[in-house]
Amino acid sequence: MHKDPELSDASNLALTWLKLGKATEARALLEKHLVEDDPSAQVAAAHFNLGLIEQQLGNLGEALRHYERANEIEPTSARRNKIDAVMNPRRPQGSAQ
């Protein structure tokens, strides 16, 4: 398992772009650098970040796919919680049923 500094940098930059409202650009950057041949913690983080991006874009199916892939590579409770949140969204308090 090797570390890919380009993937790490791309992942960090993608999160910055996401915060700046550039989700489409963030997704394209991560997809360009994501290589599945070495499932590492970096690849898991990139998938998790792609999940965040897809979720912000309203693509919940794609978000869930990336969250699940991240959790397959490197299971964590935070990733499991994100999967649960996407699968079982809660209504805001005070919303009509």
C-alpha positions as CSV (number, residue, x, y, z in Angstrom):
1,M,0.0,0.0,0.0
2,H,1.5,3.3,-1.1
3,K,0.6,6.9,-0.4
4,D,-0.4,9.0,-3.4
5,P,0.4,12.7,-2.7
6,E,-1.6,13.7,-5.7
7,L,-4.7,12.0,-4.5
8,S,-4.2,13.5,-1.0
9,D,-3.8,17.0,-2.4
10,A,-6.7,16.5,-4.8
11,S,-8.9,15.4,-1.9
12,N,-8.0,18.4,0.2
13,L,-8.5,20.8,-2.7
14,A,-11.8,19.2,-3.5
15,L,-13.1,19.8,0.0
16,T,-12.1,23.4,-0.2
17,W,-13.9,23.8,-3.5
18,L,-16.9,22.1,-2.0
19,K,-17.0,24.7,0.8
20,L,-16.7,27.4,-1.9
21,G,-19.8,26.1,-3.7
22,K,-17.8,24.5,-6.5
23,A,-19.1,20.9,-6.1
24,T,-19.0,20.0,-9.8
25,E,-15.4,21.0,-10.1
26,A,-14.5,19.2,-6.9
27,R,-16.1,16.0,-8.2
28,A,-14.3,16.2,-11.5
29,L,-10.9,16.7,-9.7
30,L,-11.4,13.7,-7.4
31,E,-12.7,11.5,-10.1
32,K,-9.6,12.3,-12.2
33,H,-7.2,11.3,-9.4
34,L,-9.1,8.3,-7.9
35,V,-7.5,5.0,-8.8
36,E,-9.1,1.8,-7.4
37,D,-6.1,-0.5,-7.9
38,D,-4.7,0.2,-4.4
39,P,-7.5,0.5,-1.8
40,S,-5.9,2.5,0.9
41,A,-7.0,5.0,3.6
42,Q,-6.5,7.7,1.0
43,V,-8.8,6.0,-1.5
44,A,-11.4,5.6,1.3
45,A,-11.1,9.3,2.2
46,A,-11.5,10.2,-1.5
47,H,-14.7,8.1,-1.8
48,F,-16.0,9.6,1.4
49,N,-15.3,13.1,0.0
50,L,-17.0,12.2,-3.2
51,G,-20.0,11.1,-1.1
52,L,-20.1,14.5,0.5
53,I,-19.9,16.2,-2.9
54,E,-22.7,14.0,-4.4
55,Q,-24.9,14.6,-1.4
56,Q,-24.5,18.3,-1.8
57,L,-25.4,18.0,-5.4
58,G,-28.5,16.1,-4.5
59,N,-27.3,12.8,-5.9
60,L,-28.1,10.6,-2.9
61,G,-27.7,7.3,-4.7
62,E,-24.2,8.2,-5.8
63,A,-23.4,9.6,-2.4
64,L,-24.5,6.4,-0.7
65,R,-22.4,4.4,-3.2
66,H,-19.3,6.4,-2.3
67,Y,-19.9,6.3,1.4
68,E,-20.3,2.5,1.2
69,R,-17.2,2.0,-0.8
70,A,-15.2,4.2,1.7
71,N,-16.6,2.0,4.5
72,E,-15.7,-1.2,2.7
73,I,-12.1,-0.1,2.3
74,E,-11.7,1.4,5.8
75,P,-14.7,0.9,8.1
76,T,-15.3,3.6,10.7
77,S,-18.3,4.5,12.8
78,A,-18.3,8.0,11.3
79,R,-18.7,6.5,7.8
80,R,-21.4,4.0,9.0
81,N,-23.3,7.0,10.6
82,K,-23.1,8.9,7.3
83,I,-24.5,5.8,5.5
84,D,-27.3,5.6,8.0
85,A,-28.1,9.3,7.7
86,V,-28.4,9.1,3.9
87,M,-30.6,5.9,4.1
88,N,-32.8,7.2,6.9
89,P,-33.1,11.0,6.6
90,R,-34.7,12.7,9.5
91,R,-37.3,15.4,9.1
92,P,-36.5,18.7,10.7
93,Q,-38.2,19.4,13.9
94,G,-41.6,21.1,13.4
95,S,-42.0,19.9,9.9
96,A,-45.4,18.6,8.8
97,Q,-45.8,14.9,8.2
